[in-house]
Amino acid sequence: MTTKTKFLLILLLIVAVFLLGFVPQFLETRKARNDLTAGNARIAELENQLKLAELRDLSGLMLLETQRRNYGSASEHASRYFDKVRQIAASETPQGKSKVGELLNDRESVTTALAQVDNPASISTIQMVFERTYELTR
């Protein structure tokens, strides 16, 4: 063998050894990156579900306090509820924004109903908001 052939053979062996070490690491890194992307997507989905669950909880608390005739507490829950609706609507996609954004239309009727103490219609108004919230967020 000539020196040139030996040099090419050694160079070829070095490249082969490099690839034997590089390829498995590359495949493992790519799999880990895909797993991370899937995990991040799942986290975002769960965070969105949590926001919607908090919204349902606030509407339920608002209804409960209205039925107990604790209009001050119900007003506080209503305020937090509509702030949360606005926050969710701002962070949603245009399709989701319109769906959750519909709940903002009820703000005036809820505020008016809670301002009228001992009005039997206030419970039905809050109950309607609760039912709409449940339907739109499940």
C-alpha positions, 0 to 999 in steps of 0.5 A: 500500500502506498502512503496515499492509500494508507492516509485515505484509509485512516481518514475514512476510518476516522470519519466512520468512527465519528459518524458512529458516535454522531448519528445515535446522539443526533437521533436521541437529540431529535427524539428529545426535542420532539418529546419536549415540543409535545410536552409543551403543547400538552402544558399549554392545553392544560393551562387553557383548561385550567383557565376555563375551569377557573371561569366555571368556578367563578360563575358557580360562586357568583350563583351560589352567593346570589342564591344565599343573598350575599350580593356583595360577595356575588358582586366581587365574584362577578367582577373577578369573573368578567376580568377572567373572561376578558383575560381569556378572550385576549389570549385566545385564538380568534375563534376561541376569542369570539366564543368566550368573548360572548360572555362579556355581553352579559356584564351589564345585565349581571351588574344590574341584577346584583345591584337590585337587592332581593330581586328574584330576577337576579338569580335567574340572570346569574343562573343563565350566565352560569349555564352559558359559561358551562356550555361554552367552556366544557 
